[in-house]
Amino acid sequence: MGFSEEWEERYQENTQMSRWPWSDLVSLVMRYARPDKKNFRVLELGCGIGANIPLFDSLGVDYYSVEGSPTAVKRMHQQYPHLKNNISLGDFTLSLPDGEFDLIVDRASLTSNNEQSIRNSLRNCYTQLVEGGKFVGVDWYSTKYSDYQNGEQAEDCWTRTNFTDGYFARAGRVHFSDKGHLLDLFNNFKIVTMEHKSYKRVLPDDGWELASWNFVAEK
Ligand SMILES: C[S@@+](CC[C@H](N)C(=O)[O-])C[C@H]1O[C@@H](n2cnc3c(N)ncnc32)[C@H](O)[C@@H]1O
């Protein structure tokens, strides 16, 4: 039920190639979860093709990731040989690398999974965060996103699939949240900050609106 094979197909076709650190992630990490000690352990759920790795490399942390696409993992091993043992191929909704983490980040990765898998993964994240450790979530899609009306319902009312056009076309499952759902998913965490971001396309005036959540949760 976890990893969507569509991601592997997109990496094989070179059609999902975001290579720059996501600015919202940089801001939230530096403001709320700045690494402050030696051997600070960071886990990224789904590194993709590594857009956020240069940030963590420059911060000198011990970076780990679990990624489900063999193509993406192979590329990351070639590009970052020093992370060969830290970036593993697997389904992060099933298990995480051993040990405790000071920080777990997720930019638009858990949102490719259904509610049950997300709950599983968050239970594991909570267990493996140190006391006071942070979970930084970026670009968790909002139910106000106009595409929440498109595609077909998957296993639960928050997860949609089979989008035929737009940004989510051939992206497999996409999970959307409203405030209540996010608070429920993170009910054993303390929410430090939660922000809702939206952009509305004006021209062409086609009703398209991007809306997503950024947040920081603490154990
Ligand atoms: C939108 S990309 C984000 C990549 C990266 N976090 C970034 O910000 O550029 C989502 C990634 O999560 C991975 N992914 C989604 N669900 C997964 C799962 N259950 N286990 C492992 N990887 C998963 C996909 O293969 C994809 O690389």
Ligand as a Chemical Component Dictionary entry (heavy atoms), coordinates in Angstrom:
data_LIG
# 
_chem_comp.id                   LIG 
_chem_comp.type                 NON-POLYMER 
_chem_comp.pdbx_formal_charge   0 
_chem_comp.three_letter_code    LIG 
# 
loop_
_chem_comp_atom.comp_id 
_chem_comp_atom.atom_id 
_chem_comp_atom.alt_atom_id 
_chem_comp_atom.type_symbol 
_chem_comp_atom.charge 
_chem_comp_atom.model_Cartn_x 
_chem_comp_atom.model_Cartn_y 
_chem_comp_atom.model_Cartn_z 
_chem_comp_atom.pdbx_ordinal 
LIG C1  C1  C 0  7.605  14.728 -4.354 1  
LIG S1  S1  S 1  8.991  13.660 -4.173 2  
LIG C2  C2  C 0  9.865  14.588 -2.948 3  
LIG C3  C3  C 0  11.333 14.303 -2.928 4  
LIG C4  C4  C 0  12.129 15.189 -1.964 5  
LIG N1  N1  N 0  11.623 15.054 -0.598 6  
LIG C5  C5  C 0  12.100 16.635 -2.390 7  
LIG O1  O1  O 0  11.659 17.502 -1.609 8  
LIG O2  O2  O -1 12.555 16.953 -3.500 9  
LIG C6  C6  C 0  8.327  12.288 -3.210 10 
LIG C7  C7  C 0  9.325  11.169 -3.028 11 
LIG O3  O3  O 0  8.888  10.265 -2.019 12 
LIG C8  C8  C 0  9.140  8.929  -2.444 13 
LIG N2  N2  N 0  8.159  8.062  -1.749 14 
LIG C9  C9  C 0  6.826  8.219  -1.688 15 
LIG N3  N3  N 0  6.271  7.275  -0.915 16 
LIG C10 C10 C 0  7.284  6.475  -0.483 17 
LIG C11 C11 C 0  7.355  5.347  0.378  18 
LIG N4  N4  N 0  6.256  4.824  0.933  19 
LIG N5  N5  N 0  8.568  4.808  0.649  20 
LIG C12 C12 C 0  9.686  5.341  0.076  21 
LIG N6  N6  N 0  9.691  6.424  -0.739 22 
LIG C13 C13 C 0  8.493  6.992  -1.013 23 
LIG C14 C14 C 0  8.964  8.985  -3.957 24 
LIG O4  O4  O 0  9.651  7.928  -4.599 25 
LIG C15 C15 C 0  9.545  10.353 -4.287 26 
LIG O5  O5  O 0  10.926 10.266 -4.535 27 
# 
loop_
_chem_comp_bond.comp_id 
_chem_comp_bond.atom_id_1 
_chem_comp_bond.atom_id_2 
_chem_comp_bond.value_order 
_chem_comp_bond.pdbx_ordinal 
LIG C1  S1  SING 1  
LIG S1  C2  SING 2  
LIG S1  C6  SING 3  
LIG C2  C3  SING 4  
LIG C3  C4  SING 5  
LIG C4  N1  SING 6  
LIG C4  C5  SING 7  
LIG C5  O1  DOUB 8  
LIG C5  O2  SING 9  
LIG C6  C7  SING 10 
LIG C7  O3  SING 11 
LIG C7  C15 SING 12 
LIG O3  C8  SING 13 
LIG C8  N2  SING 14 
LIG C8  C14 SING 15 
LIG N2  C9  SING 16 
LIG N2  C13 SING 17 
LIG C9  N3  DOUB 18 
LIG N3  C10 SING 19 
LIG C10 C11 SING 20 
LIG C10 C13 DOUB 21 
LIG C11 N4  SING 22 
LIG C11 N5  DOUB 23 
LIG N5  C12 SING 24 
LIG C12 N6  DOUB 25 
LIG N6  C13 SING 26 
LIG C14 O4  SING 27 
LIG C14 C15 SING 28 
LIG C15 O5  SING 29 
# 
